[in-house]
Amino acid sequence: MHTVLRKPAWLKKPIRESDGRRSVEHILQRQGLHTVCREACCPNLSECFARGTATFLLMGARCTRACRFCAVDHGVPSPLDSGEPVRIAAAARDMGLRHAVLTSVTRDDLQDGGAAHFCAAISALRRTSPGIVVEALTPDFQGSEAALAALAEHAPDIFNHNVETVPRLYHIRPGALFERSLSVLACARALMPGARIKSGLMVGLGETRDEVFETIARLRQSGCDMLCVGQYLAPSRAHEPVVEYVTPGQFDEYRDHALSLGFSGALCGPFVRSSYMADTVTVETETV
């Protein structure tokens, strides 16, 4: 069993009940929807729900991959629910969202990786909430250019795909390849010239400062213009252990490095997640 590090003061966040949180939970329950907020045990859940926001998790709550850092269940997934896109759009309308983040489990069992389901959700959102900003946080679709081309036809305002960690640590992502994720981002940049291209990674898994700097540089070279860097927090003792709690000062360095390379937005901080405060940080230069 790995030694569990004691969390520093800057990683203590209160969990609060609120009318806003209860309203969001009621809407999600009524529509029978999953969120990455809950399935991935996000530490920001109570804060984001209280603000009236949530990140929708498409295609069920069971992933075909088993990344060693992720709390989302894995195994044989359920069949696609064709009514889910419409219910997501209804929930977004009822929540009054002006910026909707769509993400999903990885569905390697589907020929297109679920790209058509993303497209259906984007279309439903725009029919129900004209003018809404749509951010698609996708899996790698096993590198399929056809899947990305289908998504490009529906023109998400922001295309987001996370590399998650530095190349040396990709053993914690069975089924994923760092170079393939970079190619997904580069392909999205080419196919979606009007979109913002975004990616993110976790730190505290044993990577070095130089490895993070190099990964940020590779992301910029692949066409990314928005970056998120946050602290990895192990969901349980059975998951990959935290090696280090990165200091706020080090997050400042990562932000400054990203901005020096030409990223227009870099959100870096202990509680940052790829969809955290997404509605307010289209261009962001602060540490959270």
Secondary structure, 3 states (H helix, E strand, C coil): CCCCCCCCHHHCCCCCCCHHHHHHHHHHHHHCCEEHHHHCCCCCHHHHHHCCCCEEEECCCEECCCCCCCCCEECCCCCCCCCHHHHHHHHHHHHCCCEEEEEECCCCCCCCCCHHHHHHHHHHHHHHCCCCEEEEECCCHHHCHHHHHHHHHCCCCEEECCCECCHHHHHHCCCCCHHHHHHHHHHHHHHCCCCEEEEEEEECCCCCHHHHHHHHHHHHHCCCCEEEEEECCCCCCCCCCCCCCCCHHHHHHHHHHHHHCCCCEEEEECCCCCCCCCCCCCCCCCEC
